[in-house]
Amino acid sequence: MSAVQRHAVVAGAGIGGLTAAVALHRHGWRVTVCERAAGPAAVGAGIVLAPNALRAFDTIGFDITGAAGRTVPAAMGLRRPDGRWLSRADTAALAARFGGPPLALHRSALADALAAALPATAIRYGVAVTAVDDADGSPVVRTAAGDLDGADLVIAADGIHSPLRRRYFPDHPGLHHSGETAWRTVLPAAANGAGAATAETWGRGERFGVVPLADGRIYLYATAVVPAGHRPADVRAELLRRYGTWHDPIPALLERIDPAAVLQHDLYDLAAPLPRFHHGRLAWLGDAAHAMTPNLGQGGCQAVEDAAVLGHLLAGTDAADVPAALAAYSAARCARTDAIRVRARRAGRVAALSHPLAVVVRDLAVRATPARAANRAVAALFDGFTLPGGMATVPGGVATRW
């Protein structure tokens, strides 16, 4: 490998962009992360890191427990609005099967921990990447604060509306609206210390999720089948109207929300897969590469997987070898991420059913699903992460095989 330090520019300081920056930094790269926001996000929602994402973090030597702690719920599952369980999984059993249970934490806590693993000058806030020229040769990264020359690699982690995706894939159909909107917020820990079970409740064209975070706070989310752009004037009244008669503790939790801290986004995924995740020295990851609906909880997890694979393939490369490494990255990631994108879309359609008869049949089908079949479906997600070559390498550590 050349003695000249390689330089990567990352467009976007979301979870995927920061994870990629940490992975490359630990493999000896100099990284510059350009983020359009003026500073670290002080607000946001929760994220559930499934065992596949936790395993990916392990491969880059990032200790997630430093950001989140080790508190996990005893069980998680699906419920009806009257509180009856449709399915339920013991997290201890998940841990025994997959090496650890899912871990829920605030996105800002994860982003802060990833940022702390980078040099202090690596992240440039208030600097939006507007274009990348000459991606086949010597990329020039255009930003509102000036051009960045001499990058050996550019990573487009610029989100679901990725300008770089639109520029380099002009014939791609873009985004597909799922027909749903989502509200998300995080509540402070209860004053009495009481927790809540991790559960998603399915109604008729509506869902509500309750996820205790590792620091004691509670992440709430809700979805409803409404036209794109629907924005109620009174968020609390809208949520109480839709979910206020559902099982405990949903009504009490809704009474505690701060309407100003509720995020609302219509749910989109990519209308079709990208033909590849690279162009010359430019690579896409996360939502920029394979935006998916949140129905499987895998959007952020797949971004972490992307970053780990990208770091692994670029670890020992000279600058001249970057395009070939990015081609290998595309080959390693396209099929898995698109299969999960399609599966998430299908799961969302089932969960969003609203016809009374269809809902009854759906709920009966969920309750009747054998545990073996449910475990196979989960295993395809949680056991599906591998590094090319089958090796999991921790920078500065010892290679292990999953």
N, C-alpha and C positions, 0 to 999 in steps of 0.2 A: 504494500500500500504506500502511496506517496506520503512524504513527510509534510507536505502542505496540508494544512487543516481544511477540510471540506466545510462548505457553508450552505445551510438550508434556510430558506425563508418560508415561514408558515403564515398563511392568510387565515386568521381567525384564532381566537383564544378560548374556544369552547373546550369541552372535555376531550374531543378527538384531537384537536390541534395541539393542546397542551400535552396530552399523552405522547403524541408523536414527537414533540419537541424534547420531552424528557428522555424518550427512548434513544433519539439520535444524540443528544447531549452525552448520555452515558456510554455511547459508542464513539465518542471523540469528536463529534461534529460541533461546529459553532452554529448556533441557532439564533434566528431573529424572528420573533412572533409579532406580527402586525395585527392589531385589534382595533376595529372601528369605534368601539365604546370608549368613553373618556377615562374609564377606570374599571377595576374589578366590580362585578355585579354584586350589589348589596342585597338585592332581593332575588327571588327565584322560587323554584319548587324543589321537590325531592327527586331522587333517582334511585332505582333499585338495581344494584349490581348483582347479576346472576353469577353462578359459579364459573361460567365460561369467561366472563369479564375479569373476575378475580384471578383466574388462572393466567389470563393475558397480562395482568398487572405483575404477577409473580415473575413472568419471563423477562421483564425489564428491571426487576429488582426494586419495584415500588411497593412500599408497605402501606396498604390502604388503611390498616387499623390505626395508623397514626393520625389519620384524618377523621376516622369514624368511630373508633372504639370497637367493641366486640358484642354489644347488645343486639340480640336478634329475637324476634317473636317466637313463641312456642309453636304456632301453627299459622297457616294461611289457607285461603280458599275462596270459593264462590258461594254467594247467598242469594236468597230471594228477598223482595222488599219486606216480607213478613218476618224475616230473620232466619227462616229455615235454611240449613246448609245444603247446597247442591253438591259440593265436593270440598274435601278438606285434606291438607297435606301436613304432616308432622315435619317441622324443620330439622329435628334431630335425625329423622330418616333421610331427608335430603342431604344433610351433612355427611352421613355415613355413606351414601351412594355416590356423591359427587365431590367429596373432599371438603365441603364447607357449605353452609346455607347461603341463600341470597342475603345481601347486606344493603340496608336502606340508609341513605344519608342525604343531607342537603347538598344541592349542586354547588353552592358557593363554597362549602367546606371542602369538597373534592377539588374544585378549581384552585382554591387557595393553597391546598397541599401540593398540587402539581406545580403551581407557580413557584412555591418555595423550593422545589427541587431543581430549579433553573438558576443560572446566574442572574444577579439583580438587574442587569441591563438587557436581558434577553427579550423582555416583553415591551413593546412600544404601544401604549394606549393612545387612542385618538388618531390612529393612523390606519385608514382604510385602504386596502389594496383595490385599485380600480381596473388594472389590466396587467397581463404578463405578455411581453413581446419576446419573440425569438425563443420560444420554449424548446425548439429543436436544437438550438445551438448554445448560446450563452444568454440565459434568460435575463431580461430586464424587468424588474418588478416596479410598476407604476403605482405611486401612492399620492394622496393629496399633499403629503409633506415632502415630496421629492422622490426621485427614482433610486432604487437599490440595484446596483450592478454587481456582477461577479458571483451570482448564486450558482452553485452546482446543482441545486435541487429547489423546486418550489412545491409546497404542499397546499392544495386548495381545501381548506377546512372551513370554508366560508358559508356553510349552512344550507338550509333547504332551498333558499332562493339564489344560490350560488351564481354570481355574475360570471365567474370563470367557467362554470359549466355551460352557461348559455352561449358564451363566446366561442368555445371550442367544440360544442356540439349544437350548432345552430338548427339542425334538422330534427333534434329530439323533441318529442311532443310536450315535454315539460311536466308540470304537476297535475295530479288527479285529485279532485276533492272527494273525500269519503262520504260526504253527506252529513257529517257530524261536526259539532263544535265541542271544545273542552274547556272547563274551568279548573284552575289549579291554585292552591294556596298552602301555606304552612302555618300551623297554629303553635303558639308557645306550649311548653309542657304544662300539664294540668297542675294547678296549685296543690291539689291533694295527692299528687304523684300517681294518680290512677292512669293506667294505660288503656290501650284499645287493641282489639284483635286486628291483624292484617286480613282484609277481606275486600273483595269487589262484589258489589250487589247488582244483579241484573234485573231490570224492570222491562217495560215495554218501550223500546226506543230510547231508553235512558239507563245510565250506569252511574254508580257511585263507589269510589274507592277510599279506603282508610288504611294508611300505612304508617305505623309508628317508626320514627327515625332513631338511629342509634344514640343520638344525644338527648332523647326524651321528647322532642317535638313531634308533631303529628302532621303528616303530609296528607292532604285531601285532594281528590280530583273527582270530576263529574263530567259526563258526556251526555249529549242529547242530539237527536236527529232534528236538525233545523237547517234552513237555507244558509249558505255562505254569507257572512257579513251580519248575521243576526247579533245584535248587541242590546241587551235589556238595559233600560234606564236605571233600574234598581237591582243590583246584582244579588243582594241578600234576599230580597223579596222573590226574585226569580228562582233562586235555589230552594228557598223554603217552599214555594209553590210546587216545585217538582219533586222534592225529596223530603219535605218536612214531616210527612206521615210514615216514612219508612222506619225500619227497626232501629232500636237503640244501638249505638249512641249517636246516630246520624243527626237527629233533630237538635240535640244538645251541642254537638260540634258546630252545626250551622249557626247557632246563636252566637258562637264565639268568633266568627270570622270578621276580619277587617276588610270591608269591601274594597278599600284602596289597595290592598295587598293581593287581590284576586287577579290572576292572569287569565285571559281568555284568548284562545287561538282556534281557528278552524283547522280541522285535521286533513292533511294532504299526504300523499306519497308520490313517488315517481310514477308517471303514467306507463312507462316502459323502462326496461333496464338500459343503462348506458352500454355501448358496445365494448368499452374498456374503461379502466380507471386511470389511464395515463396518456400523456402526449409528450413525447420527447423527455424533457427533464421536469415535467409538471405532473403531479399525481393528485387525485381526488380521494378524499376519505370522508367517512361519516355521512351526514345528511346530504352533503354536496355530491356524494357518489351514489348513494342508495337510500334516499329518504323513504322512510316507512312509517306507517301508523303505529301508535304505541300499544297496540292490542296484545303483543307478546312481551312487552317490556324489554325489547331488544335493540331499540334505536341507539342509545348510548353505549350499550354493551358491544354492538358491532363496530362502533367507532373505535372503542378501545382495542378490539381485536385487530382492526385495520392498522392501527398505530403500532401494535406489537409486531405484526408481520412485516410492516414497512421497515421498522427499525432493524429487525432481524436480517432482512435481505440486503440492507444497505450497510450493515455493520463493518464488513471487511472490504468494501469496494473502493477503488480509486474513482476520482471524479469522472474519468472516461467511461467507467462501467455503470454509471447511474441509469442511463436509458434501459439497459438490459435488465437491471435490477427492478426497475419499475414495470417492465413487461412481465417479469415473474410475479410481481405483486398483483397485477391484474389477473393473471392466470390463477393465482392462489385464492383471490377473494371474490371474483365476480359471481361464480355459481352459488356459493354459500349465501352471500348477502341477498341475491335476488330470490332464492328459494324462501328465505325468511321474510322478505318484503311481500311476496305473494301469499305466504301463509298468514302473515299479519292482516293483510287485507281481507282474506276469507274469514279469519276469526272475528274481525270487526263486523262483518256482515251478519254473522250468526248472533253476536252479542247485541246488535242493534235492531233485531227483529221487533216489530211492534204489533203485528196482527195477533189477537188473543190466542187463536188456535196454534199459530206458529210458535208462540212463546211457550205454550203448554208442552208442545212436542219437544222443543229445544230443551226445556228444563228436565223433562223426563229422560231425554237422551243423555244429558250430562250426568244425571244421577245413576243411570244404568251403565255408564261406561266402565268397563272392568279396570281395576287398578293397574293391571299389566299393560293395557293399551295406553292409559294415561302416562305411565312411566316411560313407555317407548317414545311418546311424543315429547316429553320433557327432555329425555336423554339426547334426542336429536339436536336440541338447542344447547344444552349444558355440556355435552361431551363432544360437540362438533368442532371446537376450536383446536387447531393444530398449527404448528409452525412448519413451513416447508422443510422437508427432510425429517420431520418428526422429532426434532430436538428442541428443547426449551432452554435457552441460554440466558443466564442472568449476568449482565455485565460485571466483571470482576469476581464472578462466582464460579460455580461448577455446573456444567451442562447436565441436565437430567432429561429422562424420557418419560412423557406422560403415559 
